[in-house]
Amino acid sequence: MSTSTIDPVAELTSLRGAPASRAIQERALVALRKLVGADAVLLVEFGGAGACTLLAGSSPSLEVSENLVRTAAGSLIAAPRDQPLVKKFTFKEKLVHLIAVAAGPREWALVWLRGEESAISAATTLVRFAVEIFPSGNSLVSTQAQGSLRELLALADLPRRQRLDGFASKTASLLGASHLLVVRHTALAWKIIASSPSPLPVRRSSQYESVILAAREHAGISSVLLCPPEEDSPALLECARHFEGTAAGLIPVSSTWFLVAVWNEPPPTVEDLHSLLEPTLPLLPLLGARRGNPWDAWKSAPSKHRKFWTVVAIATIVLLLFPFKLRVHAPLILEPSIRRFVAAPFDSILNKVHVSSGDLVAEGQLLAELDGKEVRERIAEIEA
């Protein structure tokens, strides 16, 4: 079978027991490059004075490999070997990510990749899995995790809903959990988007609300929270009770992704949970991402959803074709620009008013009547 037709996951798995050699390294790097869709994957040896030697690689050309090695050399001088190094570079006017993972006492595996942050995280996990073919040794826990990783990678071509359900099912089996729920924080609120077993808990049910409450109360944690033996999480104890379990755990994946697991029997230790889930957790955002162009997503949506949004779009377009007047209602007080005051030439009592404040009046119009008592008395006095 030619190398181009070999499944890269199967190729990496088959190479784990092979003795380390240049040919084995070349095959592993070719498979890794196909698996993560990288521009280039290199194995280098870092020496003193910042010198890097290319040991093996899978890249478009030797010139590209040597240029990438020189670019990465400065970053590897002070890089810690106990954790991956991820940096951004501009190479030939293109932004690429450098992922460097220690592959031996002085060796580094370098991956040059363009993609979103979720793809970079998943690629880092796959690189760490791939470089384990170089050192010897294996454990039951790592074997289980590698098998689960291979099964999860097989979900990549399925629709999003099936990918998430498959992740929940396989992760629950890996952890020995009776229930496993995938929780995500969207722009509006926390939501359960996948569960094992299916289907999802009914919204507003006690099970659903207990899971959301546990995720909301522990949104800022960065490590696994297991209850019991940790008794400081009433929300997790309540979650275990609603799912008829004896223990529950909250497993953070990122700031917006959480796993909630429930066990009917004694759960694994926190250390075992980290070992089991370390290769697989970074794949969750990748499996949960919406991929493909918008037209493919539209075609894959349920028929009733497409009909509803089609009607909404047509109605909106029709409404926009007709002009309409915008009426704005607000209280208004109209003040005159000129004020004039009418005063009597002598003191008297106001008897009757014929107009109100703000009325429009004409020239010669009678505005008010005075009592006239003083005038009448004066006239009577004169006449007498």
Helices and strands as residue ranges (DSSP letters): G 3-5, H 8-14, H 22-36, E 40-46, G 48-50, E 52-58, H 62-76, E 85-91, E 94-102, E 107-113, H 117-130, G 131-133, H 140-153, H 160-175, E 179-185, E 190-196, H 206-217, E 225-227, H 234-242, E 247-252, E 257-263, H 270-277, H 283-288, H 294-300, H 303-321, E 350-353, E 368-370, H 373-383
